């Protein structure tokens, strides 16, 4: 297969201000976790603050994601946007992930969590049985790209 015949789109690095804008304005991401030889990726609400991404997660006692979180020492997060036909950008952040301590979680009261993460999306779970957690991924490595000609503003 020849790319000359099917076409392609050039990608470029974003500048630091575009990266910061993407991190600060994107509220949904894909969180990728691993356990042994298995991978697990989930869409999550996210919030960026000072070099870290935060995620609000729920558990009704049967959460597959929490078992993967316990086994994952370094997680990967993908933030992206696509505007057809050819505009897009992506940010991949990697770093250690951990659940906030009770003391750290005090900064995330109910109103703050709604403001930062939006309304929780519940999937056929008993609301009274849900446990709420906030996790922090400290960004140690980040790569970012965009297609030519697109600006994030």
VMD Tcl script that draws the C-alpha trace (Angstrom):
set ca {
  {0.00 0.00 0.00}
  {1.41 3.40 -0.96}
  {0.66 6.44 1.18}
  {0.98 8.55 -1.96}
  {-2.18 6.90 -3.30}
  {-4.29 6.85 -0.12}
  {-3.20 10.17 1.37}
  {-1.92 11.18 4.78}
  {-1.87 14.10 7.18}
  {1.32 15.57 8.60}
  {1.60 15.83 12.37}
  {3.74 18.29 14.32}
  {4.67 18.93 17.91}
  {2.49 21.42 19.76}
  {4.12 24.26 21.61}
  {4.05 24.37 25.42}
  {1.12 26.82 25.55}
  {-0.96 24.50 23.34}
  {-0.05 21.55 25.56}
  {-1.10 23.45 28.69}
  {-4.36 24.52 27.03}
  {-5.12 20.93 26.06}
  {-4.44 19.69 29.60}
  {-6.43 22.47 31.26}
  {-9.50 22.37 28.98}
  {-9.97 18.65 28.34}
  {-12.27 16.96 30.82}
  {-12.39 13.43 29.39}
  {-9.51 11.05 28.77}
  {-8.68 7.39 28.25}
  {-6.88 5.87 31.25}
  {-4.80 2.81 30.37}
  {-3.85 0.35 33.12}
  {-2.07 -3.01 33.22}
  {-2.05 -6.12 35.36}
  {0.41 -8.86 34.50}
  {0.14 -9.31 30.76}
  {-3.35 -7.81 30.44}
  {-4.26 -4.24 29.58}
  {-7.42 -2.33 30.45}
  {-8.41 1.11 29.16}
  {-11.40 3.16 30.28}
  {-12.86 6.58 29.52}
  {-12.66 8.80 32.60}
  {-13.40 12.33 33.66}
  {-10.17 14.18 34.33}
  {-8.85 17.41 35.76}
  {-5.34 18.88 35.36}
  {-3.55 20.86 38.05}
  {0.15 21.71 38.37}
  {1.78 18.72 36.67}
  {-0.78 16.11 37.64}
  {-3.99 14.66 36.23}
  {-6.80 13.73 38.60}
  {-9.57 11.18 38.00}
  {-12.81 10.59 39.90}
  {-13.81 6.93 39.87}
  {-16.67 4.98 41.38}
  {-16.86 1.43 42.66}
  {-19.88 -0.66 43.59}
  {-17.72 -3.51 44.90}
  {-17.33 -5.21 41.53}
  {-15.05 -2.72 39.77}
  {-12.58 -4.22 37.33}
  {-10.82 -0.86 36.99}
  {-9.91 -0.74 40.68}
  {-8.25 -4.16 40.55}
  {-6.19 -2.94 37.60}
  {-5.39 0.30 39.43}
  {-4.04 -1.68 42.38}
  {-1.72 -3.61 40.03}
  {-0.59 -0.57 38.01}
  {2.39 1.43 39.24}
  {2.76 3.53 36.09}
  {-0.34 4.45 34.09}
  {-0.83 6.03 30.68}
  {-3.48 8.63 29.84}
  {-4.61 9.73 26.39}
  {-6.32 13.08 25.85}
  {-7.34 13.89 22.29}
  {-9.71 15.68 19.95}
  {-10.59 15.08 16.32}
  {-12.27 17.57 14.02}
  {-12.97 16.01 10.61}
  {-11.73 15.86 8.05}
  {-8.07 16.23 9.07}
  {-7.64 18.29 12.25}
  {-6.66 16.54 15.45}
  {-4.38 16.68 18.45}
  {-3.32 14.21 21.12}
  {-1.48 14.23 24.43}
  {-0.12 11.06 26.02}
  {0.93 11.39 29.67}
  {2.70 8.68 31.67}
  {3.49 8.49 35.35}
  {2.81 6.87 38.69}
  {-0.81 6.74 39.80}
  {-2.21 6.51 43.32}
  {-5.44 7.05 45.19}
  {-5.55 10.26 47.19}
  {-5.30 9.91 50.94}
  {-8.27 11.01 53.05}
  {-6.40 14.23 53.85}
  {-5.62 14.93 50.17}
  {-9.19 14.12 49.19}
  {-10.54 16.89 51.45}
  {-9.73 19.32 48.60}
  {-12.37 17.49 46.53}
  {-15.70 18.04 48.27}
  {-18.90 17.22 46.37}
  {-19.27 20.66 44.73}
  {-15.60 20.75 43.72}
  {-15.82 17.26 42.22}
  {-18.85 18.23 40.12}
  {-17.09 21.44 39.01}
  {-13.87 19.69 38.06}
  {-15.12 16.33 36.75}
  {-18.72 17.07 35.73}
  {-21.68 14.89 36.65}
  {-20.76 11.26 37.28}
  {-21.91 8.76 34.69}
  {-23.61 5.83 36.38}
  {-24.11 2.50 34.62}
  {-26.84 0.36 36.18}
  {-25.30 0.62 39.65}
  {-26.99 1.01 43.01}
  {-26.27 4.65 43.92}
  {-26.23 3.89 47.64}
  {-23.57 1.21 47.13}
  {-21.13 3.44 45.22}
  {-17.78 4.38 46.73}
  {-16.10 7.51 45.32}
  {-12.34 7.77 44.86}
  {-9.98 10.34 43.40}
  {-6.72 9.22 41.82}
  {-3.70 11.30 40.88}
  {-1.32 10.60 38.01}
  {1.90 12.57 38.43}
  {3.02 13.37 34.88}
  {6.62 12.23 34.46}
  {6.61 11.91 30.67}
  {4.40 13.61 28.10}
  {4.26 13.63 24.32}
  {1.97 15.81 22.26}
  {1.16 16.14 18.58}
  {-1.27 17.95 16.32}
  {-2.06 17.90 12.64}
  {-0.77 20.75 10.50}
  {-2.71 23.98 10.40}
  {-4.88 23.36 13.45}
  {-4.85 25.58 16.52}
  {-6.49 24.62 19.79}
  {-8.06 28.02 20.44}
}
mol new
graphics top color blue
foreach p $ca { graphics top sphere $p radius 0.5 }
foreach p [lrange $ca 0 end-1] q [lrange $ca 1 end] { graphics top cylinder $p $q radius 0.2 }
display resetview
